[in-house]
Amino acid sequence: MTRAEWATARAQLLVEEKKLTRLKDRVSALRRRLPMVEVDADYRFDTGSGTATLADLFGGRRQLIVQHFMFAPDWREGCPGCSMMADHLGPLSHLHAKDTALVLISRAPVSALHGYRDRMGWLHLPWVSSGGTTFNEDFGVTVGGEERHAISAFLRDGDRVFHTWQTFDRGEEPFMLVFDLLDLTAYGRQESWEDSPAGWPQHPPYEWMRRHDEY
């Protein structure tokens, strides 16, 4: 293929990429109009330096994003996939500038959470324990004793807190830049579910995923 032919093919693909961008904008507009539900339960989280309510986790801000991080009370390490997501959470100052806080919440004891945080180098990420509360069960991230990863968003109005949005499974991919970066490459994610040309590398989904210090 010549460079001119490639440029024509690239321009055709760009039309579809722009459609995807506009679709994302429309979905985001719908998300901002999603009905919200007030959180009435009086959850008490262990921060390592005391207890905090859900409203306290906002740190005085109006909005809160929660990563429901899979880390059961008897685990020695956090979930590899959840760990990859946390790897992508850089300085929180950009979120704070938009009146938004972010916190990781897991059921494991806070000492285990903070020890793992130290190992992974996430000292900038606040992480609290929901152990001893029904928070995980109430938000569908511990079901029948099994952990499930998710992202939730909350809005605070004074002392009142509202749950505004939640996603599970592949809905979390936008928070994991590695997938978008791999999608830009010729081989893509190299996973068996992808529609790729014959002969392209293919492996079971997520089989390759490790904690960043285990590759």
Salt bridges, closest charged atoms under 4 A:
GLU16 OE2 - LYS19 NZ 3.39
GLU17 OE1 - ARG10 NH2 2.88
GLU38 OE1 - ARG160 NH2 2.79
ASP42 OD2 - ARG44 NH2 3.13
GLU77 OE2 - ARG119 NH1 2.61
GLU77 OE1 - ARG211 NH1 3.57
ASP87 OD1 - HIS212 ND1 2.86
GLU147 OE2 - ARG107 NH2 2.52
ASP169 OD2 - ARG148 NH2 3.38
GLU172 OE1 - HIS149 ND1 2.06
GLU173 OE2 - ARG170 NE 2.74
GLU173 OE2 - ARG189 NH1 2.93
ASP183 OD1 - ARG189 NE 2.88
ASP213 OD2 - ARG119 NE 2.84
GLU214 OE2 - ARG119 NH2 3.35
GLU214 OE1 - ARG211 NH1 3.17
